[in-house]
Amino acid sequence: MPFRTVLVPIDLSPCSAQVLAHAVDLAIPTGARLILMTAVDTPLGVREDAPIRTSDDPEPVPAIEVLARDAHQRLLPFVRLAQQSGCRVEERVGRGATASSILHIAKELGADVIVMGTHGRKGVARALLGSVAEAVLRDATVPVMTVRSQHEASCEAGSCAWCQLGVDAVQRQLQAELEG
């Protein structure tokens, strides 16, 4: 059965380009549309509707909205990259827990397959950080293709795990603003 809709969760790290390349390879032969998505959630202890003042808004904006707008902007380079490959591309920003957002969007948009990255954490790191890929694999009703991050010597980060720390920077900044 040819794929018509390929959902590609992007964690916004530089390694996400590797995931996107695999998704493009699946989509091009059948003309499938790519749905690039990322998910945002407020930091622990911060309500989604907590008012945040930004330089772009005259009035305070709900915290989740600030996070969603930032995620949308950070997703755009990946969208452009996929469009340059000739794929039909849409983008979504899920709200809430990442695995739940992925599964919800997959169902809502009728994804035929999910192509997502995995950092391949083991032991204590996996126990503490959990595994979004594992949760999606466990609960998805469509096939899931995982792409293991491959650290490259030219990468500015010390390891693939460091890239993920950058993804959470906006949430840490938001937390600091709320506490300050």
Secondary structure, DSSP 8 states (H G I E B T S, - for coil): ---SEEEEE--SSTTHHHHHHHHHHHHGGGT-EEEEEEEE---TT--TT-EE--TT-SS-EEHHHHHHHHHHHHHHHHHHHHHHTT-EEEEEEEESSHHHHHHHHHHHHT-SEEEEEE----HHHHHHH--HHHHHHHH-SS-EEEEE----TT-SSSSHHHHHHHHTHHHHHHHHHHH-
